[in-house]
Amino acid sequence: MVSAKRKRDDEAENATPRKLRAREPDKDNVEEVLEIETPSRRARARQIEAEEGTPKSILKKTSAFDGINGTTPKSKRKLLFTTPSKTTNHETSNGTPTLVRSANRSARRKSNRKLIERTINGADSDDEALDEEEELAEQILSDEDEEEDAVAGAEQEIALVPDTPSKRGRGRPRGSGRPRKQRSPTPPQDLPAHEEYFWQNRPAGNKTSNNTLSAQTLLNHDEYFETMQSYQDRHGSEMEFLLELHSRAYDQWLFELEEGFNICLYGYGSKRPITEAFTAHLYEDLLCRVPYKGTKKTPKIVIINGYSPGSTVKEILTTVASAVVPGNFKLPNQPASLLAYLLQYLSDHPPSHAIHVVINSIDSTYLRKSPAPNMLAALAAQSSINLICTADTPNFPLLWDVGLKAQYKFLFHDATTFAPYDAEIDVVETVNELLGRSGRRVGGRDGVGFVLRSLPENARSLFRILVSEQLAMMYEDGGQFDQDDVTATPRNKKITATKPTSESTQGVEYRVLYHKAVEEFVCSSEVGFRTLLKEFHDHQMIESRKDTMGTERLWVPFRQEELESLVEELSGELF
Amino acid sequence: MEHQRSYIYTPPESDERPAKRQKTDKGHPHSLRRERLQTFREIWAEQETRIQACLKTTLEEADEATQENIVRFVAAAAERDQELRASIPTGLIVAGPSIASHGPYFERLGRQVKESTNSAYLVLTSGESPNLKTLLKNLIKKATSLADDDDDDDLGRTTGPSRNGPRLLDFDLGHLQKWQRSINYRTIVVAIQDSEAFDSHVLSELIDLLHAWLDRLPFVLLFGIATSAESFEDRLSSNALRYLEGEKFDVTQSDEIIEELFSTTIASTDVALRVGPNISRRILDRQKDHVQNVQDFFDGLKYAYMSHFYANLTSIFLRDDLAVKNLPPDVFEAVRNLPSFRRWVGGMLEDGRAQDARNALQSDKYLFDQVTQNVTSGQAILNAISGAALVLTRLRQSLQISQKVPLSSIWIKAASGEMLNSPMLREMMLSVKRMSSDKFLQLLGSLQDLEQTYFPIDLDSYQSKLDVMISENDGAVLKTQHDVRNDTLRTTVVAQKVLLSKHKAALSEQDKAYSELVAQFQDELDQYFNTTFIDPKELFLIEILMYDLKSPHTEVFQPKPRFAVERALAAPHDYLGCECCSGEGTRDGEAALFSTQPATAILYQLYVESGSVINAADLWSAFNAMAGGEEEDDESKTMALFQRALAELRYLGLVKPSRKKTDHVAKMMWKGL
């Protein structure tokens, strides 16, 4: 399409009589300068900008660096424009809004036609009428040129203009399209939040580099803990101060609890230090009160760590029940009936003081699912239960609708601590999972080798089959890539492959693997096959998922290189 | 301990314990806290009884009427012959849009139903009924756990069916039948609490099924409806509708109840501590926009009271039994620091009462007397304002001024000192001027039961004068000179132009006398409003008498956790207040990136700048360049921080794994949205 337009332009240019040329030599010169000089000038200007850019944000620097290497990470869009690479040129060539372009072109053509007519006819009679139109057309053209003038700027470079202006006719001058956007290398600053969202989600705004983290860069558990042990936070004293600040509110919270409210703490940072200290405070406070003062009895405060994997409502209720109900009562087994029983018991035998229940991370994934919030709310609504809980995620109020909120009767307090989520998060595991490297969990390749050595030969054979099948599929999909480029994990190799393959082809189909295993006499029945797989599952050496069709697929969560060396090791051992 | 899922707290064994206890026992920085909290409890108890009484009268009364109807309906359903039932008796309970109050309502209803009729009452909510199977399972579970001693039966049941037929699936209503046979309820009431949230197919199927079992199980259905009975009907299949025999019950809407509560609590003429107009407006707006729940109104009010007494030292003066010698000097210091105290002393100096001012500043005794006096008088003034707001509301009602303004908004306006010279008041005074004798009578009647303490106008004398006038006028309606009905329009043609002119009809003697009476009434009323509707903010000791602080109240009830987290990460200095990350040279409003900031904050800001998919490798190099040290061996430390920060972002739900490319994560939240 572009070429067609250019052709037409060429025709127009060819038809232009010399007279016009002679009239506008300056313009041609300037345009020529533009065409020849701009790229380098621009590149230089960019370079400077990249270097002088706000020193605050390192992003610009690093991405400028990347850009020079030719691997523009498009995600850091500040950089996008600093690359004098091909992409920019490409954008320029069809940058002009078509409407303006065609309008300009038609104006030019029109004026040309007029000139031709005039020279052919030689008639002066309609000169005046023509003049007006011509002026208009010329004005449009020169307007455009002025714009370019302004851009091209430097006078001394005009001297370098080559003498053949006729060549200039090919298409529109390059720099003229979309001038303003081109010239600001930084993305718009200080956008309102919603505009920023659209800016960052604009089509083609999401080009990112293909850089990957090498396996050695990420620390494993041991390295991480070793490093962290010697690490000292430079804001230690400020964090202490924050805690101290919060501790001043403990008495207030006690008062609020006493008045029948429940407390929910939110804000960035682990709030365990606060709940811990508050619980201690509460404990001391209760010890000085009537049923405990001067006796050996101690108050019972229920602590629940919602973030620990596998937390269930049932467990919470059982613990609360153990604090409320004397031991010799038989408790119902089902959570729902246990809750009903508990509430009934509390209203029948109101305790001398409210039972305090401390829940760390009430918004953890384990306590988010359906019956949990409802049951906790019902528990919290009981007047003899005082709930103190913390919530970590920023959007936790969405967990509760008005009804639940009314039951919870929360007072919310901002308890930002900046404390690390040491207990809440398994850092290494989370990052590995986030980056699709959950295979590292077993202790990497060595760990798998270790496990395999302890397994019977059949298991090793099965694992070898699985790995080689998986590798075969990888080669099939990503064969056309250089060996270096194919670093994708099986999980997301589909996207790196050029041909659009669906997600469903990830991993090896259960059936296929089974038949292979039977063929190679690894197992004789599906039961045996399952038993072997279970061992792998237990050691988290394989992962499985049902694809869209409902077929189960299995894969080993490692990258290609690791798989390759695994196969080598396995084969070496076996043969 | 931290990795244990749940446990009972045991204090760590350390030597610090005695020291800690000491700290809590004595040396409170806040003196008289116990006394203040005691005062709070007393004063709040007053409010609480008032609220409970109000709830009893309005809510329960309204509730009771409908609930009784429903109970009667259930009882009537029980009377019917089981064999002859053709359709399920169904109560459609239109409970209004305030879903939060539905739960308590159905609970109360359940109690009532169980008490008055021999019925089982099973509530189902949408959350536990995603499909018919789960719904039935839950229904059966709820029913069978109603009978507490059923636990042993449980064991028996599983073995039981093998004797007489196949084992029942756990969602088979046969269980219910068996249970019903053993307990023999007259009716089984199934209440669908939030019918709108149910899948309409599930509802239709449920109705089909219950109908099929109707000859064996005496079902009665109750539907809680937040919209309207019509729209509920539209959602059901016509087949299911045929099986229902509906009756509609309207429940009093909660906004009426809230209005009632407002007038008995905040706008009452007898309150020790006022809740100010700003907070009241907030509480009301919250009711209107978000919750619509009586309990929440109650909580908001209570928290305002709590805050006042907890944080304000001078609130101790709201106690009756005070003596100077019992008060520590810092209480008086606190009073002397009140802005209204300064104004007051300033006023004294302007009046030339220098000695009084000196006394107020120096003598605790003098100040004590003044404060106790002024607290009492201030309370009276505030009460008078509430009274006047009530008078104004009544007047507007009886004059039938078209734009209906509830007492709450009139009170808020009055309490913020904006009532005088307001169009609302002027409009009302104009209509008073124009009112005819029948309206006047009505008006006097409507004001009759008001407390005379706050309303100085002698209504009785007006009443008797008016009675005499009306009887003199043979019972006909009297009009004032301002009455529009006395105006006539007259057209005259002068020099071919039509002139339109207004003319007052001649007033009769009686009307004249009546006009004078009304004018006198209006004058008195005007004076009354002018003296009562003062700006409470100008009062001495208003800080003691009225609680109107926005600060803890808003955050505590309407937190912005996302904003808090974003702010902590984008501008950690705001929280940490450290030297190293202070915003030197930042553009205002925008947080800047510093290498000294906490790792997560740095990573978060890089995250904010990036697009919707982020390359972790590039993120790492950016992070390393920013936070990494000079030496090589620092890298593992930086990496550890990077990993921790990334894991925290993941934990906060800001990123999630992306399958698009290797080592990429997807952005989940955009700052400030």
Chai-1 contact restraints between the chains, C-beta under 6 A:
chainA,res_idxA,chainB,res_idxB,connection_type,confidence,min_distance_angstrom,max_distance_angstrom,comment,restraint_id
A,K56,B,A592,contact,1.0,0.0,6.0,A-B,restraint_1
A,K56,B,L593,contact,1.0,0.0,6.0,A-B,restraint_2
A,S57,B,L593,contact,1.0,0.0,6.0,A-B,restraint_3
A,I58,B,A622,contact,1.0,0.0,6.0,A-B,restraint_4
A,I58,B,A625,contact,1.0,0.0,6.0,A-B,restraint_5
A,I58,B,M626,contact,1.0,0.0,6.0,A-B,restraint_6
A,L59,B,E609,contact,1.0,0.0,6.0,A-B,restraint_7
A,L59,B,A622,contact,1.0,0.0,6.0,A-B,restraint_8
A,T62,B,S621,contact,1.0,0.0,6.0,A-B,restraint_9
A,T62,B,A622,contact,1.0,0.0,6.0,A-B,restraint_10
A,T62,B,A625,contact,1.0,0.0,6.0,A-B,restraint_11
A,P73,B,N615,contact,1.0,0.0,6.0,A-B,restraint_12
A,P73,B,D618,contact,1.0,0.0,6.0,A-B,restraint_13
A,S75,B,S610,contact,1.0,0.0,6.0,A-B,restraint_14
A,S75,B,G611,contact,1.0,0.0,6.0,A-B,restraint_15
A,S75,B,I614,contact,1.0,0.0,6.0,A-B,restraint_16
A,S75,B,N615,contact,1.0,0.0,6.0,A-B,restraint_17
A,K76,B,S610,contact,1.0,0.0,6.0,A-B,restraint_18
A,A193,B,G672,contact,1.0,0.0,6.0,A-B,restraint_19
A,A193,B,L673,contact,1.0,0.0,6.0,A-B,restraint_20
A,Y197,B,W670,contact,1.0,0.0,6.0,A-B,restraint_21
A,Y197,B,L673,contact,1.0,0.0,6.0,A-B,restraint_22
A,Q200,B,G611,contact,1.0,0.0,6.0,A-B,restraint_23
A,Q200,B,S612,contact,1.0,0.0,6.0,A-B,restraint_24
A,N201,B,S612,contact,1.0,0.0,6.0,A-B,restraint_25
A,G205,B,G611,contact,1.0,0.0,6.0,A-B,restraint_26
A,N206,B,G611,contact,1.0,0.0,6.0,A-B,restraint_27
A,N206,B,S612,contact,1.0,0.0,6.0,A-B,restraint_28
A,N206,B,V613,contact,1.0,0.0,6.0,A-B,restraint_29
A,T208,B,V613,contact,1.0,0.0,6.0,A-B,restraint_30
A,T208,B,N615,contact,1.0,0.0,6.0,A-B,restraint_31
A,S209,B,N615,contact,1.0,0.0,6.0,A-B,restraint_32
A,S209,B,D618,contact,1.0,0.0,6.0,A-B,restraint_33
A,N211,B,N615,contact,1.0,0.0,6.0,A-B,restraint_34
A,N211,B,A617,contact,1.0,0.0,6.0,A-B,restraint_35
A,N211,B,D618,contact,1.0,0.0,6.0,A-B,restraint_36
A,T212,B,A617,contact,1.0,0.0,6.0,A-B,restraint_37
A,T212,B,T662,contact,1.0,0.0,6.0,A-B,restraint_38
A,T212,B,D663,contact,1.0,0.0,6.0,A-B,restraint_39
A,L213,B,A617,contact,1.0,0.0,6.0,A-B,restraint_40
A,L213,B,D663,contact,1.0,0.0,6.0,A-B,restraint_41
A,L219,B,M639,contact,1.0,0.0,6.0,A-B,restraint_42
A,L219,B,A640,contact,1.0,0.0,6.0,A-B,restraint_43
A,Y224,B,A640,contact,1.0,0.0,6.0,A-B,restraint_44
A,T227,B,S636,contact,1.0,0.0,6.0,A-B,restraint_45
A,T227,B,K637,contact,1.0,0.0,6.0,A-B,restraint_46
A,T227,B,A640,contact,1.0,0.0,6.0,A-B,restraint_47
A,M228,B,A640,contact,1.0,0.0,6.0,A-B,restraint_48
A,H235,B,L576,contact,1.0,0.0,6.0,A-B,restraint_49
A,H235,B,C578,contact,1.0,0.0,6.0,A-B,restraint_50
A,E238,B,L576,contact,1.0,0.0,6.0,A-B,restraint_51
A,E238,B,C578,contact,1.0,0.0,6.0,A-B,restraint_52
A,Y266,B,P561,contact,1.0,0.0,6.0,A-B,restraint_53
A,G267,B,A564,contact,1.0,0.0,6.0,A-B,restraint_54
A,Y268,B,V565,contact,1.0,0.0,6.0,A-B,restraint_55
A,Y268,B,A568,contact,1.0,0.0,6.0,A-B,restraint_56
A,T279,B,Y9,contact,1.0,0.0,6.0,A-B,restraint_57
A,Y283,B,P11,contact,1.0,0.0,6.0,A-B,restraint_58
A,E284,B,K20,contact,1.0,0.0,6.0,A-B,restraint_59
A,E284,B,R21,contact,1.0,0.0,6.0,A-B,restraint_60
A,E284,B,T24,contact,1.0,0.0,6.0,A-B,restraint_61
A,K300,B,I8,contact,1.0,0.0,6.0,A-B,restraint_62
A,I301,B,Y9,contact,1.0,0.0,6.0,A-B,restraint_63
A,I303,B,Y7,contact,1.0,0.0,6.0,A-B,restraint_64
A,I303,B,Y9,contact,1.0,0.0,6.0,A-B,restraint_65
A,I304,B,S6,contact,1.0,0.0,6.0,A-B,restraint_66
A,N305,B,R5,contact,1.0,0.0,6.0,A-B,restraint_67
A,S308,B,H3,contact,1.0,0.0,6.0,A-B,restraint_68
A,S308,B,R5,contact,1.0,0.0,6.0,A-B,restraint_69
A,S311,B,R5,contact,1.0,0.0,6.0,A-B,restraint_70
A,E315,B,R5,contact,1.0,0.0,6.0,A-B,restraint_71
A,E315,B,S6,contact,1.0,0.0,6.0,A-B,restraint_72
A,I316,B,S6,contact,1.0,0.0,6.0,A-B,restraint_73
A,T319,B,S6,contact,1.0,0.0,6.0,A-B,restraint_74
A,A323,B,I8,contact,1.0,0.0,6.0,A-B,restraint_75
A,S337,B,S145,contact,1.0,0.0,6.0,A-B,restraint_76
A,N374,B,G127,contact,1.0,0.0,6.0,A-B,restraint_77
A,T393,B,L652,contact,1.0,0.0,6.0,A-B,restraint_78
A,T393,B,G653,contact,1.0,0.0,6.0,A-B,restraint_79
A,P394,B,P561,contact,1.0,0.0,6.0,A-B,restraint_80
A,P394,B,R562,contact,1.0,0.0,6.0,A-B,restraint_81
A,P394,B,V565,contact,1.0,0.0,6.0,A-B,restraint_82
A,N395,B,R562,contact,1.0,0.0,6.0,A-B,restraint_83
A,V402,B,I99,contact,1.0,0.0,6.0,A-B,restraint_84
A,V402,B,A100,contact,1.0,0.0,6.0,A-B,restraint_85
A,V402,B,V291,contact,1.0,0.0,6.0,A-B,restraint_86
A,G403,B,I99,contact,1.0,0.0,6.0,A-B,restraint_87
A,G403,B,A100,contact,1.0,0.0,6.0,A-B,restraint_88
A,G403,B,G103,contact,1.0,0.0,6.0,A-B,restraint_89
A,A406,B,A100,contact,1.0,0.0,6.0,A-B,restraint_90
A,A406,B,N293,contact,1.0,0.0,6.0,A-B,restraint_91
A,A406,B,Q295,contact,1.0,0.0,6.0,A-B,restraint_92
A,L411,B,V556,contact,1.0,0.0,6.0,A-B,restraint_93
A,F412,B,V556,contact,1.0,0.0,6.0,A-B,restraint_94
A,F412,B,P559,contact,1.0,0.0,6.0,A-B,restraint_95
A,D414,B,A564,contact,1.0,0.0,6.0,A-B,restraint_96
A,T416,B,A568,contact,1.0,0.0,6.0,A-B,restraint_97
A,T416,B,Y575,contact,1.0,0.0,6.0,A-B,restraint_98
A,F418,B,P598,contact,1.0,0.0,6.0,A-B,restraint_99
A,Y421,B,E648,contact,1.0,0.0,6.0,A-B,restraint_100
A,Y421,B,Y651,contact,1.0,0.0,6.0,A-B,restraint_101
A,A423,B,E2,contact,1.0,0.0,6.0,A-B,restraint_102
A,I425,B,A647,contact,1.0,0.0,6.0,A-B,restraint_103
A,I425,B,Y651,contact,1.0,0.0,6.0,A-B,restraint_104
A,V427,B,Q643,contact,1.0,0.0,6.0,A-B,restraint_105
A,V427,B,R644,contact,1.0,0.0,6.0,A-B,restraint_106
A,V427,B,A647,contact,1.0,0.0,6.0,A-B,restraint_107
A,T430,B,A647,contact,1.0,0.0,6.0,A-B,restraint_108
A,T430,B,R650,contact,1.0,0.0,6.0,A-B,restraint_109
A,V431,B,Q643,contact,1.0,0.0,6.0,A-B,restraint_110
A,V431,B,L646,contact,1.0,0.0,6.0,A-B,restraint_111
A,V431,B,A647,contact,1.0,0.0,6.0,A-B,restraint_112
A,L434,B,R650,contact,1.0,0.0,6.0,A-B,restraint_113
A,L434,B,P657,contact,1.0,0.0,6.0,A-B,restraint_114
A,L434,B,V665,contact,1.0,0.0,6.0,A-B,restraint_115
A,L435,B,A616,contact,1.0,0.0,6.0,A-B,restraint_116
A,L435,B,D663,contact,1.0,0.0,6.0,A-B,restraint_117
A,G436,B,P657,contact,1.0,0.0,6.0,A-B,restraint_118
A,T487,B,T662,contact,1.0,0.0,6.0,A-B,restraint_119
A,A488,B,T662,contact,1.0,0.0,6.0,A-B,restraint_120
A,N492,B,R659,contact,1.0,0.0,6.0,A-B,restraint_121
A,I495,B,K660,contact,1.0,0.0,6.0,A-B,restraint_122
A,I495,B,K661,contact,1.0,0.0,6.0,A-B,restraint_123
